[in-house]
Amino acid sequence: GSSARVLATSTLISFLRTTQRRRRNSLAGTATS
């Protein structure tokens, strides 16, 4: 049970990190252009 929870949390964190990176890249692109 705990292992599954840790796995779900790690996947969620990685997903949030990728989304934040995408948002940052899009904002940077609009700012430069």
Secondary structure, DSSP 8 states (H G I E B T S, - for coil): -HHHHHHHHHHHHHHHHHHHHHHHHHHHHHHH-
